[in-house]
């Protein structure tokens, strides 16, 4: 069998500016990014809906510019079903953008490598595909938003 990546759905979220927590020489920059709103758009999965308020992305940007992130947010679909997403992953930038991200700035979207491994908490058995498949997420970071493309791995 051969793995195939199928675009399942997309999250288009508004994000606030990072809230600076602290910065250490060895640890890097710790920040929280509030996710006030967003929408979900279904592709292979019919997941049109909205993000619930008060999502957050907890990040530490290491001295080399590599961000370790853990985002958490709820989704409410148009049909009333809901689920929770925890997205853990990394985001990197080329060396010339390291100081930009360490100081809280945003590099151009096209230079980021942003990939996460989401996990889901479901409250309706009709959403069991979220726990019966593996997913990866590819992110595109813009100054005030992020687009997260959720791909599920199918076998052919």
Secondary structure, DSSP 8 states (H G I E B T S, - for coil): --EEEEEEEEEEEE----EEEEEETTTEEEEEEEE-EEEEEESSS---EEE-S-EEEEEEE-TTS-EEEEEEEEEEETTS-EEEEEEEEEEE--GGGHHHHHTT----GGG-EEEEEEEEEESSGGGTHHHHS-EEEEEEE-SSEEEEEEEEEEE-
